[in-house]
Amino acid sequence: MDVLAPVYGLAGAGDSARHLESLGIDGVFTFEGPHDVFVPLTLAAAATDLAVMTNVAIAFPRNPIHLAHASRDLQVLSDGKFTLGLGTQIRAHIERRFGEEFNRPVARMREQVRAIRAIFHTWQTGEPLNFEGEFRTHKLMSPMFSPGPSPWGPPPIAVGALGPQMCAMAASVADSLAVMPVTSRRFFEEQTLPAVQEGLARRSPDLGSFEIIPELIVCTGRTEEEMDRADTGCRSLLGFYSSTPAYRPVLELEGFGGIQSTAQQFTRDGRWDELSGLIPDEMLKQISVRGTPSEVAAQISDRYGDQANRVCVYMPYETPDDLWADLITAIKAG
């Protein structure tokens, strides 16, 4: 199983990617935070032979033409090892931060994927661009603005999803499903997989195979001190994620639904430093994968082993190089 790790921002992105490559990482990803998701991957791809992935680029504020150009360039720069990961974000951020519409997100994401595919097809084949959707129309691609065919073909498109409708849509039109990090084995088995199967039943054979890419909050250490540090970092991240209403179905299924409302109120009150205190031991165990590197590897294999060929790991705490190496070795061996 391949392992992908995050790179953060511009400062040292190339050096960070080189360092992760030396530890045995197979790829790096970025997320939509305080920095752009594409530029750090440009530095990483230029500095290494790693796979690169946006995990995720927020789709609705971006035009498919812009996404296609950035993806095409990263596909070439990485020698065909780029994955365009797309996500919706939540209504408040789309409407109040980006100033865009959020209505009918599943339909919008489906159309975004189809539009990007149409643009890639025109560049690869030279056929006229003729995409007419409900939300966007693309019917002009002059030779001056076409990069032409890529020797590696178009990059695969992954959709980050949690709800059943978005998961089913991803399975029907995208190349991959990026499973959100706030999930559990039970939620994956009872909610995500049935939705994926529903989407695959509607999938065109022309789209080829479909991949599931789990994203995991990994809480690992070899000593009590390392585990305490990992627990602290993972509680903080889970506390932040728990404030998002979109994750409430997972928390409710595992018996922690009330935490979501409290966490959301904490964020409204500006009590960010108190979020980690809301996360009990059992929730940390159910949502993250936790233990020694070998125990974490066994949990990943147990939860996703027959469904995934690569995983994206989040380790929001100081991680020594030898711990990284031990974890990567264990996951690959598992």
C-alpha positions in Angstrom: 0.0 0.0 0.0 1.4 3.4 -1.0 1.6 6.1 1.6 1.0 9.9 0.9 1.9 12.6 3.4 1.1 16.3 3.5 3.3 19.3 2.6 2.3 22.6 4.0 2.6 25.9 2.2 5.4 27.3 0.1 8.2 27.6 2.6 10.4 24.6 2.1 7.9 22.6 0.1 10.5 21.1 -2.2 12.9 20.3 0.6 10.1 18.8 2.7 9.0 16.6 -0.2 12.6 15.5 -0.8 12.9 14.6 2.9 9.7 12.6 2.9 10.9 10.8 -0.2 14.1 9.8 1.6 12.0 8.3 4.4 10.1 6.1 1.9 6.9 8.1 1.3 5.3 7.5 -2.1 3.6 10.8 -2.6 2.6 14.2 -1.1 -0.6 16.1 -1.0 -1.8 19.6 -0.1 -5.1 20.8 1.4 -7.0 24.0 1.0 -5.9 26.0 4.1 -3.9 29.2 4.4 -2.0 28.6 1.2 -2.8 27.7 -2.4 -3.1 23.9 -3.1 -1.3 23.8 -6.4 1.8 25.9 -6.0 3.5 23.7 -3.3 2.9 20.7 -5.4 4.7 22.4 -8.3 7.8 22.7 -6.0 7.4 19.1 -4.8 7.0 17.7 -8.3 10.0 19.6 -9.6 12.2 18.4 -6.7 11.2 14.7 -6.4 9.8 11.7 -8.2 6.8 11.5 -5.9 3.2 11.3 -6.8 1.4 14.6 -6.0 -2.3 15.3 -5.2 -4.5 18.1 -4.2 -6.4 16.9 -1.2 -8.5 18.7 -1.9 -8.9 21.8 -4.1 -12.2 23.5 -3.4 -14.1 23.1 -6.7 -17.0 25.5 -6.8 -15.1 28.8 -6.7 -12.8 27.6 -9.4 -13.5 27.5 -13.1 -13.0 24.1 -14.8 -10.7 25.7 -17.3 -8.4 26.9 -14.5 -8.5 23.5 -12.8 -7.7 21.8 -16.1 -4.7 24.0 -16.8 -3.2 23.6 -13.4 -3.8 19.9 -13.5 -2.4 19.4 -17.0 0.8 21.3 -16.0 1.3 19.2 -12.8 0.6 16.0 -14.7 3.5 16.9 -17.0 5.8 18.2 -14.3 5.3 15.0 -12.2 5.7 12.6 -15.1 2.1 11.5 -15.0 1.8 11.1 -11.2 -0.7 13.9 -10.4 -4.2 13.4 -9.0 -6.7 16.2 -9.0 -8.6 15.9 -5.8 -11.7 18.1 -5.6 -13.9 18.9 -2.6 -17.0 21.0 -1.9 -16.2 22.7 1.4 -19.3 23.7 3.5 -21.9 26.2 2.7 -20.7 29.0 5.0 -17.2 29.0 3.4 -18.5 28.8 -0.1 -21.0 31.5 0.3 -19.3 33.8 2.9 -15.6 33.3 2.2 -15.6 32.6 -1.6 -18.8 34.5 -2.4 -20.1 31.6 -4.6 -23.3 29.7 -4.7 -23.6 26.4 -2.8 -27.1 25.1 -3.8 -27.3 21.5 -5.2 -23.6 20.6 -4.4 -23.9 17.1 -5.7 -25.1 18.2 -9.1 -22.5 21.0 -9.2 -19.7 18.6 -8.4 -20.9 16.1 -11.0 -20.9 18.8 -13.6 -17.5 20.1 -12.6 -16.0 16.7 -13.1 -17.7 16.2 -16.4 -16.6 19.7 -17.6 -12.9 19.1 -16.7 -13.1 15.7 -18.5 -14.5 17.4 -21.6 -11.6 20.0 -21.5 -9.0 17.2 -21.1 -10.6 15.3 -24.0 -10.3 18.4 -26.3 -6.7 18.9 -25.4 -5.9 15.2 -26.0 -7.7 14.7 -29.2 -8.0 18.2 -30.8 -11.8 17.7 -31.1 -13.9 20.9 -30.6 -14.8 21.7 -27.0 -18.6 21.4 -26.7 -19.7 21.1 -23.1 -23.0 22.5 -22.1 -24.1 22.0 -18.5 -26.7 23.4 -16.2 -24.2 25.6 -14.3 -21.4 26.2 -16.9 -20.9 26.1 -20.6 -17.5 25.6 -22.4 -17.6 25.8 -26.2 -14.4 27.6 -27.2 -10.8 26.3 -27.2 -8.6 28.2 -29.7 -5.3 26.6 -30.5 -3.5 29.4 -28.8 -5.0 28.4 -25.5 -4.7 24.6 -25.8 -1.6 22.9 -24.4 -2.2 20.0 -26.6 -2.0 16.3 -25.7 -0.1 15.2 -22.6 2.2 12.2 -23.1 0.8 10.8 -19.8 -2.9 11.4 -20.7 -5.2 13.4 -18.5 -4.7 13.1 -14.7 -7.2 11.2 -12.7 -9.9 13.1 -10.8 -10.8 12.2 -7.2 -13.7 13.6 -5.3 -13.6 14.0 -1.5 -16.9 12.9 0.0 -18.7 11.7 3.1 -22.4 11.8 2.5 -24.0 8.9 0.5 -25.2 11.1 -2.4 -21.7 12.6 -3.0 -20.0 9.2 -2.5 -22.4 7.6 -5.1 -21.8 10.5 -7.5 -18.1 10.2 -7.1 -18.2 6.5 -7.9 -20.4 7.1 -11.0 -18.3 9.8 -12.7 -14.9 10.3 -11.0 -11.7 8.2 -10.9 -11.4 8.0 -7.2 -13.2 8.7 -3.9 -11.1 10.4 -1.2 -12.6 9.2 2.0 -12.8 12.0 4.6 -10.5 11.6 7.6 -13.4 12.0 10.1 -14.9 8.5 9.6 -14.9 5.2 11.3 -14.8 1.6 10.2 -18.5 1.2 11.0 -19.4 4.3 9.0 -17.3 3.2 6.1 -18.8 -0.2 6.0 -22.4 0.8 6.6 -22.6 4.1 4.8 -19.7 4.7 2.4 -19.4 1.3 0.7 -23.1 0.9 -0.1 -23.1 4.4 -1.6 -20.0 3.5 -3.7 -21.7 0.4 -5.0 -24.8 2.3 -5.9 -22.7 4.8 -7.9 -20.6 2.0 -9.6 -23.8 0.5 -10.9 -24.4 3.7 -12.9 -20.8 4.1 -14.0 -19.9 4.0 -17.7 -17.5 1.2 -18.6 -15.6 3.8 -20.6 -14.4 5.5 -17.4 -12.3 2.5 -16.4 -11.5 1.4 -12.9 -12.4 3.2 -9.7 -10.2 3.8 -6.7 -10.9 4.4 -3.0 -8.3 6.6 -1.3 -8.7 6.6 2.5 -7.6 9.7 4.4 -6.5 8.8 8.0 -5.8 10.7 11.2 -2.9 8.6 12.4 -2.1 8.7 16.1 1.1 6.7 16.6 4.1 6.3 18.8 6.6 3.8 20.2 6.9 5.2 23.7 4.5 6.7 26.2 6.0 10.1 25.5 5.4 9.8 21.8 1.9 8.5 22.3 1.0 11.4 24.6 2.3 13.9 21.9 0.3 12.1 19.2 -2.9 12.0 21.3 -2.6 15.8 22.0 -2.2 16.6 18.3 -5.0 14.3 17.1 -7.4 15.5 19.8 -6.8 19.1 18.6 -7.4 18.1 15.0 -10.5 16.1 15.8 -11.9 18.9 18.0 -11.6 21.3 15.0 -13.2 18.8 12.6 -16.0 18.0 15.1 -17.3 21.6 14.9 -18.3 21.0 11.3 -22.0 19.9 10.9 -21.1 17.7 7.9 -19.3 15.3 10.2 -22.2 14.9 12.6 -23.5 11.6 10.9 -20.2 9.9 11.7 -20.2 11.1 15.3 -23.8 10.2 15.8 -23.3 6.7 14.5 -20.4 6.2 17.0 -22.4 7.8 19.9 -20.7 11.2 20.0 -23.3 13.4 18.2 -23.6 15.8 21.1 -20.0 16.8 20.8 -20.6 18.3 17.4 -23.0 21.0 18.7 -20.7 21.8 21.6 -17.7 22.1 19.3 -19.6 24.3 16.9 -20.6 26.6 19.7 -17.0 26.7 20.9 -15.8 28.0 17.5 -18.6 30.6 17.4 -17.4 31.8 20.9 -13.7 31.8 19.8 -12.8 29.0 22.2 -10.5 27.3 19.8 -8.0 26.1 22.4 -10.7 24.2 24.3 -11.9 22.0 21.4 -9.4 19.2 22.1 -10.8 18.8 25.6 -14.1 17.6 24.0 -12.6 14.5 22.5 -12.9 11.4 24.8 -10.5 8.4 24.5 -13.1 6.2 22.8 -13.8 8.8 20.1 -10.1 9.1 19.4 -9.9 5.3 19.1 -13.0 5.0 16.8 -12.2 7.9 14.4 -8.4 7.9 14.2 -6.1 4.9 13.8 -4.1 4.7 17.0 -1.2 2.6 18.4 2.3 1.6 17.6 3.3 1.7 14.0 2.6 -2.0 13.6 -0.8 -1.7 15.4 -1.7 1.3 13.1 -0.7 -0.7 10.0 -2.9 -3.6 11.2 -5.9 -1.3 11.8 -5.5 0.3 8.3 -5.3 -3.1 6.7 -8.4 -4.3 8.7 -10.4 -1.2 7.8 -9.3 -0.6 4.2 -6.9 -3.3 3.2 -9.1 -5.0 0.5 -10.4 -1.6 -0.7 -7.4 0.6 -1.1 -4.0 0.7 -2.7 -2.8 4.0 -1.2 -3.7 6.1 1.9 -3.2 9.7 2.8 -2.0 10.1 6.4 -2.4 13.1 8.7 -0.1 13.2 11.7 -0.7 16.6 13.4 2.2 16.5 15.8 6.0 16.5 15.8 7.0 13.2 14.3 10.7 12.0 14.4 12.1 10.7 11.2 12.6 7.2 12.6 8.9 7.1 13.6 7.9 8.1 10.1 10.1 5.4 8.7 8.8 2.8 11.1 5.2 3.7 10.2 5.8 3.6 6.4 7.6 0.3 6.6 4.7 -1.2 8.7 2.0 0.0 6.4 3.8 -1.2 3.3 4.4 -4.6 5.0 0.8 -4.8 6.1 
